[in-house]
């Protein structure tokens, strides 16, 4: 792909915006992936290249949250490898399986998450975390695997799913949930990127150009989330969720 100044600016702009949003509530893929497709990249190359840029973004925001202590070290020690393995199998599967059925399922799940969060005003406002239990881990481990699998297989909304899981199941507020979600998303991105690299589905120069802009966007986005807290993250979570739902319904109906 030809890398002229206009293309670099295009990648930088959409990479920055995507990472800024993705660093808190996820959903950056709904901006960065269409941008890559808009440049004429074939779908699998766009997915692989997006994973390279997304990995840079999630690594940056993860380290920002870690430095600020806005994450749960013990829980991440358990769930990080689960997300890693799930994404590996998801990325291996995407090369063989059509995605239409999964898109419908994701739309339904995102809609339920949006409605639940919208009508539960205190959802994610305060931390209700009371420690890990056999019950929370018994549910959290398989769901982390499934979300990781989904990220390797398709991707958009992965960060939102992780944040929702952290708030609903474990009782974290939105800021700690965002930190945990970014770390788990880093695991799934790394694993999926590994598979796409092995399959030759990554354009490295394009991914790195977008990734550098994402590095800046992710750093600023994570710092804003940590500084402003729940009052910023919750409404952004709702906005990203409804945008993702609308975009996926549109694609399902009009781009077949």
FENRAKA-V510899 format. One record per residue. RES is the residue in three letters. SS is DSSP state (~ for helix, > for strand, _ for the rest). PSI is psi in degrees with one decimal (999 if undefined). OMEGA is omega in radians with two decimals (none if undefined). Layout:
<<RES,SS,PSI,OMEGA> <RES,SS,PSI,OMEGA>>
This chain:
<<UNK,_,134.9,-3.10> <UNK,_,131.9,-3.05> <UNK,_,77.3,3.09> <UNK,_,178.3,-3.06> <UNK,~,-40.5,-3.13> <UNK,~,-40.2,3.12> <UNK,~,-41.6,3.11> <UNK,~,-45.6,3.13> <UNK,~,-38.8,3.10> <UNK,~,-49.0,3.14> <UNK,~,-40.0,-3.12> <UNK,~,-44.4,-3.11> <UNK,~,-53.3,-3.09> <UNK,~,-30.1,3.07> <UNK,~,-44.0,3.14> <UNK,~,-49.7,-3.11> <UNK,~,-44.2,-3.13> <UNK,~,-44.0,-3.10> <UNK,~,-36.2,3.12> <UNK,~,-45.5,3.12> <UNK,~,-44.3,-3.05> <UNK,~,-26.8,-3.07> <UNK,~,-16.1,-3.13> <UNK,~,-59.8,-3.01> <UNK,~,3.7,-3.10> <UNK,_,-179.2,3.11> <UNK,_,2.0,3.13> <UNK,_,-24.9,3.13> <UNK,~,-24.3,3.13> <UNK,~,-10.9,3.05> <UNK,~,-49.3,-3.03> <UNK,~,-38.7,-3.10> <UNK,~,-47.5,3.07> <UNK,~,-31.6,3.10> <UNK,~,-43.5,3.12> <UNK,~,-40.3,3.08> <UNK,~,-34.9,3.13> <UNK,~,-21.8,3.08> <UNK,_,-1.9,3.09> <UNK,_,11.2,3.11> <UNK,_,137.9,3.03> <UNK,_,150.9,-3.02> <UNK,~,-47.4,-3.09> <UNK,~,-35.6,3.06> <UNK,~,-37.4,3.10> <UNK,~,-42.1,3.11> <UNK,~,-46.7,-3.12> <UNK,~,-43.0,3.13> <UNK,~,-38.4,3.09> <UNK,~,-34.4,3.11> <UNK,~,-36.0,3.09> <UNK,~,-49.6,3.13> <UNK,~,-41.0,-3.13> <UNK,~,-32.5,3.11> <UNK,~,-41.3,3.08> <UNK,~,-42.8,3.14> <UNK,~,-50.3,-3.08> <UNK,~,-31.6,3.08> <UNK,~,-43.7,-3.14> <UNK,~,-50.9,-3.11> <UNK,~,-35.8,3.11> <UNK,~,-47.3,-3.12> <UNK,~,-31.8,3.08> <UNK,~,-46.2,3.10> <UNK,~,-39.9,-3.13> <UNK,~,-45.0,3.12> <UNK,~,-31.8,-3.14> <UNK,_,-4.7,-3.14> <UNK,_,16.8,-3.09> <UNK,_,60.4,3.09> <UNK,_,168.8,3.13> <UNK,_,106.0,-3.03> <UNK,~,-44.9,-3.10> <UNK,~,-43.8,-3.13> <UNK,~,-39.9,-3.14> <UNK,~,-32.4,3.09> <UNK,~,-33.9,-3.14> <UNK,~,-45.2,-2.96> <UNK,~,-22.3,-3.13> <UNK,~,-51.6,3.13> <UNK,~,-26.7,3.11> <UNK,~,-45.5,3.09> <UNK,~,-38.4,3.13> <UNK,~,-49.4,-3.11> <UNK,~,-42.9,3.14> <UNK,~,-44.8,-3.13> <UNK,~,-34.7,3.12> <UNK,~,-48.8,-3.13> <UNK,~,-33.7,3.09> <UNK,~,-43.6,-3.13> <UNK,~,-34.2,3.08> <UNK,~,-33.9,-3.08> <UNK,~,-35.1,-3.03> <UNK,~,-25.5,-3.11> <UNK,_,-10.1,-3.07> <UNK,_,-17.7,-2.97> <UNK,_,132.7,3.04> <UNK,_,153.4,-2.96> <UNK,_,-3.3,-3.00> <UNK,~,-44.6,-3.12> <UNK,~,-40.5,3.13> <UNK,~,-36.9,3.13> <UNK,~,-43.8,3.14> <UNK,~,-44.2,-3.14> <UNK,~,-42.6,-3.12> <UNK,~,-40.4,3.10> <UNK,~,-45.3,3.14> <UNK,~,-45.3,-3.12> <UNK,~,-43.3,3.13> <UNK,~,-37.7,3.12> <UNK,~,-42.7,3.11> <UNK,~,-41.7,3.11> <UNK,~,-44.0,-3.14> <UNK,~,-48.7,-3.11> <UNK,~,-43.6,-3.13> <UNK,~,-46.4,-3.10> <UNK,~,-38.4,-3.11> <UNK,~,-42.2,-3.02> <UNK,~,-4.0,3.04> <UNK,_,88.6,-2.98> <UNK,_,-31.1,-3.10> <UNK,_,-0.7,-3.11> <UNK,_,117.5,3.12> <UNK,_,3.4,-3.13> <UNK,_,-39.9,-3.11> <UNK,_,154.7,3.10> <UNK,_,124.5,3.07> <UNK,_,21.3,-3.08> <UNK,_,127.3,-3.11> <UNK,_,19.4,3.14> <UNK,_,160.0,3.12> <UNK,_,140.1,3.08> <UNK,_,169.0,3.08> <UNK,~,-34.4,3.14> <UNK,~,-50.9,-3.09> <UNK,~,-39.2,3.11> <UNK,~,-35.6,3.13> <UNK,~,-30.2,3.07> <UNK,~,-40.1,-3.05> <UNK,~,-38.4,-3.11> <UNK,~,-52.5,3.12> <UNK,~,-34.5,3.13> <UNK,~,-34.9,3.06> <UNK,~,-39.9,3.09> <UNK,~,-45.5,-3.11> <UNK,~,-40.8,3.12> <UNK,~,-40.7,3.06> <UNK,~,-42.4,3.10> <UNK,~,-45.4,3.14> <UNK,~,-40.4,-3.13> <UNK,~,-40.8,3.10> <UNK,~,-31.6,-3.06> <UNK,~,-40.4,-3.02> <UNK,_,-68.7,2.91> <UNK,_,-54.6,-3.03> <UNK,_,129.0,3.13> <UNK,_,-0.6,-3.10> <UNK,~,-48.2,-3.14> <UNK,~,-37.8,3.11> <UNK,~,-40.1,3.10> <UNK,~,-42.3,3.13> <UNK,~,-43.2,3.13> <UNK,~,-45.8,-3.13> <UNK,~,-42.2,3.12> <UNK,~,-43.3,-3.12> <UNK,~,-37.9,-3.13> <UNK,~,-50.2,-3.02> <UNK,~,-46.0,-3.04> <UNK,_,-47.4,-3.02> <UNK,_,-17.1,3.05> <UNK,_,18.2,3.09> <UNK,_,157.6,2.94> <UNK,_,172.4,-3.01> <UNK,~,-30.4,-3.09> <UNK,~,-48.6,3.09> <UNK,~,-38.9,3.10> <UNK,~,-38.7,3.11> <UNK,~,-41.9,3.10> <UNK,~,-47.7,3.09> <UNK,~,-42.5,-3.12> <UNK,~,-40.1,3.14> <UNK,~,-39.2,-3.14> <UNK,~,-42.6,3.11> <UNK,~,-34.5,3.09> <UNK,~,-32.3,3.04> <UNK,~,-42.7,3.12> <UNK,~,-47.5,-3.11> <UNK,~,-36.4,3.10> <UNK,~,-43.9,3.14> <UNK,~,-44.7,-3.10> <UNK,~,-46.6,3.14> <UNK,~,-39.8,3.12> <UNK,~,-40.6,3.11> <UNK,~,-46.1,-3.13> <UNK,~,-46.0,-3.13> <UNK,~,-34.9,3.08> <UNK,~,-44.3,3.11> <UNK,~,-33.9,-3.11> <UNK,_,-0.7,3.13> <UNK,_,32.6,-3.07> <UNK,_,28.3,-3.12> <UNK,_,128.5,2.99> <UNK,_,102.6,-2.92> <UNK,~,-42.5,-3.10> <UNK,~,-45.2,3.13> <UNK,~,-45.0,-3.13> <UNK,~,-37.1,-3.13> <UNK,~,-39.1,3.11> <UNK,~,-48.2,3.09> <UNK,~,-37.9,-3.10> <UNK,~,-35.9,3.12> <UNK,~,-42.4,3.09> <UNK,~,-36.8,3.11> <UNK,~,-34.6,3.11> <UNK,~,-45.5,3.13> <UNK,~,-45.8,-3.13> <UNK,~,-40.3,-3.13> <UNK,~,-39.9,-3.14> <UNK,~,-46.3,-3.14> <UNK,~,-43.9,-3.12> <UNK,~,-44.6,3.14> <UNK,~,-39.7,3.12> <UNK,~,-39.3,3.10> <UNK,~,-42.9,3.14> <UNK,~,-43.2,-3.13> <UNK,~,-39.4,-3.09> <UNK,~,-43.8,-3.05> <UNK,~,-23.0,3.04> <UNK,_,-154.3,-2.99> <UNK,~,-33.8,-3.08> <UNK,~,-20.8,3.08> <UNK,~,-42.7,-3.00> <UNK,~,-42.3,-3.08> <UNK,~,-52.1,3.12> <UNK,~,-35.2,3.09> <UNK,~,-38.6,3.09> <UNK,~,-44.6,3.14> <UNK,~,-42.9,-3.14> <UNK,~,-46.0,-3.14> <UNK,~,-40.2,-3.12> <UNK,~,-49.5,-3.10> <UNK,~,-32.2,3.09> <UNK,~,-43.2,3.13> <UNK,~,-43.8,3.12> <UNK,~,-48.4,-3.12> <UNK,~,-45.2,-3.13> <UNK,~,-43.9,-3.09> <UNK,~,-36.1,3.07> <UNK,~,-43.2,3.12> <UNK,~,-47.5,-3.14> <UNK,~,-38.9,-3.11> <UNK,~,-36.6,-3.07> <UNK,~,-42.3,-2.93> <UNK,~,-7.7,-3.08> <UNK,_,18.1,3.11> <UNK,_,999,none>>
